[in-house]
Amino acid sequence: MDKTTEILSTTYTSSGASLNDLSMEHPLLVVFLRHFGCVFCKEALSDLSKKNASLDLKGIKLVFAHMSDHETATEYFKQYNFSSYHDIADPDCEVYEKFGLTKGSFGQLFGLTVMIRGVQANLQGNAWSLKQIGDGFQMPGIFLINQGKIEESFIHDKVSDKPDYDNLISCCAA
C-alpha cells in the first residue's frame, strides 16, 4: 500500500467512511480550514457556498476538515447553507499533518500581504471573530481526491491565499 492510499484509507469522516472509500463513489474536494473565527476561513466557506451548484453538477462532494467537534462545525456550516457535505473533526491537527499541512510562520500568518487581504475580506462581510476555535497557527489546504488518488491540490503559502476553485475542480468531467 503506497503512502497516499494509506493516508486516505485511515482518514475517516464523522460518518465513519474513509476518504478512500468515499473517493471511489465521487470525487472529493477536501478543504482543510483555518480555525473558526478566522476571516479567511469564513471567506473560504462563503466562496465554496457559491460553488455548491457547480460542485453538484460535476458530482464532487465536499469534505471539510476542521479543528472543532462535529456538533460545533455543523452549526457553523449551517450559516453558509451547506446541507450536503462530510466533515473531519481534527482538533489535534493530526490529519492536517498527514496531508503535509504545517504550522505557519509569522510572515505566513501576519505579514503585510496577509493583513491587507484580511481587511479586504473583512470589508466583504467575512468579519473577524475574537472567538477562535482551533489552532491559529495551522495552515490550510485543499485536495481534490478521486478514485483513491490526489488529482489536484492547493497548499497555501500564506493564510490569505485565495484558491481558484474552478481550476481545482476542472479535471472532473461533468
Residue pairs with C-beta under 8 A, 6 or more apart in sequence:
1 9
4 148
4 149
4 150
5 20
5 148
7 19
7 98
7 99
8 18
8 19
8 20
8 23
8 145
8 148
9 18
9 19
9 20
10 18
11 18
11 19
11 20
11 88
11 95
11 98
12 18
12 19
12 88
13 19
13 22
13 63
13 86
13 87
13 88
14 70
14 86
14 87
14 88
14 89
15 86
17 86
19 28
19 30
19 63
19 145
20 148
22 28
22 61
22 63
22 86
23 145
23 146
23 147
23 148
23 149
24 147
24 148
26 59
26 60
26 61
27 58
27 59
27 60
27 61
27 144
27 145
27 146
27 151
27 169
27 172
28 60
28 61
28 62
28 63
28 86
28 143
28 144
28 145
28 146
29 55
29 60
29 61
29 62
29 63
29 142
29 143
29 144
29 165
29 168
29 169
30 63
30 65
30 88
30 99
30 142
30 143
30 144
30 145
31 44
31 48
31 62
31 63
31 64
31 65
31 140
31 142
32 65
32 95
32 96
32 99
32 101
32 140
32 141
32 142
32 143
33 41
33 44
33 45
33 64
33 65
33 66
33 67
33 134
33 140
34 40
34 41
34 44
34 134
34 136
34 138
34 139
34 140
34 159
35 41
35 67
35 132
35 133
35 134
35 135
35 136
35 138
36 66
36 67
36 68
36 72
36 73
36 76
36 129
36 131
36 132
36 133
36 134
37 128
37 129
37 130
37 131
37 132
37 133
37 134
38 129
38 132
38 136
38 159
39 118
39 121
39 122
39 126
39 127
39 128
40 117
40 118
40 121
40 126
40 140
40 159
40 160
41 140
42 121
42 126
42 127
43 121
43 124
43 126
43 162
44 140
44 163
45 76
45 77
45 79
45 80
45 82
46 80
46 125
46 126
47 162
47 165
48 55
48 62
48 80
48 82
48 165
49 80
49 81
49 82
51 165
51 166
51 169
52 81
52 82
54 166
54 169
55 61
55 62
55 169
56 84
57 174
58 169
58 172
58 173
58 174
59 172
59 174
60 144
60 169
60 172
61 84
61 85
61 86
62 82
62 84
62 85
62 86
63 85
63 86
63 87
63 88
64 73
64 77
64 85
64 86
64 87
64 88
65 87
65 88
65 90
65 95
65 96
66 73
66 76
66 87
66 88
66 89
66 90
66 134
67 90
67 91
67 93
67 133
67 134
67 135
67 138
68 76
68 89
68 91
68 133
68 134
69 89
69 91
70 87
70 89
72 133
73 87
73 89
74 87
77 85
77 87
88 95
90 96
91 134
93 101
93 135
93 138
96 138
96 139
96 141
99 141
99 143
100 141
100 155
101 138
101 139
101 140
101 141
101 155
102 139
103 135
103 137
103 138
103 139
104 137
104 138
104 139
104 158
104 159
107 114
107 158
108 114
108 139
108 156
108 157
108 158
108 159
109 136
109 137
109 158
109 159
111 158
113 158
113 160
114 158
114 159
114 160
116 160
117 158
117 160
117 162
118 128
118 160
121 160
122 128
139 155
139 156
139 159
140 156
140 159
141 153
141 154
141 155
141 156
142 153
142 154
142 163
142 165
142 168
143 150
143 152
143 153
144 150
144 151
144 152
144 153
144 168
144 169
144 171
144 172
145 151
146 171
146 172
151 171
151 172
152 167
152 168
152 169
152 171
154 161
154 163
154 164
154 168
156 163
